[in-house]
Amino acid sequence: MKRCTGCGASNPMDAKYCNVCGHRLKSSAAIARVLVWGLSGLSLALMGLWLATWLELRQTRQNLHSRDRLEQTIAHQYDARLDSMREEYYRLDAAKCSAEHRLTDFQEMVGQRYPLIIDSIKIGNVNRIQQVQSDFGQPIYSEETMYLQPRVYYRGIKRGNVELYVRWYDEDGHLRVGEGSPAGYSQKCETYIYEESKTLNLKGWGSENRGNWHRGRYRLEVWCKGMLLGTKHFSVL
């Protein structure tokens, strides 16, 4: 049966015109061509969709492959950098240990003769029981003088007990000595040295009677094992 495209009525297969509305009927060949064309268009559309999907999947796979290679490259670079840093750490640690050993040996060798480094010396005025009359580093007046005491600011090289020797020189350059003075020095001080920055008060020199230091310019020297460690020039006003 042929169906009229105008009114939709059914007609015999050999009819050329619709028996109802007289509309010319399309031949079977034309209908077949339309169907073939429609199917061909659908096939092309499906093929295009498939091709687009395939290309997208291919690009996605390439992107994933590129990302995997990038991640592998980054991982290799990270591992190589980590190995390099680890080797550098071991090298620096070995150098540090070697330097510490050399420093210890140096301290042991130098400390035998030079147990401390004196950065500065300040002079204070104290009484017989170490009560401060004029603070360290402050002006000292002759009428107030009792025992002038050195305060040493030092950095220790070798920890331990040491014997320090002190020389007090008058304004005219003469060495001050007393009954208990060791040969060539004014006094001896036995003390303990720490391996760090510290202060140390040495014995005072003078008298419990006020005014026993005259106005003038004086000099103090601190010695250890025959080596001069520090000098201080000071004035009594």
Secondary structure, 3 states (H helix, E strand, C coil): CEECCCCCCEECCCCCECCCCCCECCCHHHHHHHHHHHHHHHHHHHHHHHHHHHHHHHHHHHHHHHHHHHHHHHHHHHHHHHHHHHHHHHHHHHHHHHHHHHHHHHHHHHHCCCCEEEEEEEEEEECCCCCEEECCCCCCCHHHCCEEEEEEEEEECCCEEEEEEEEEECCCCCEECCCCCCCCCCEEEEEEECCCEEEEECCCEECCCCCCCCCEEEEEEEEECCEEEEEEEEEEC
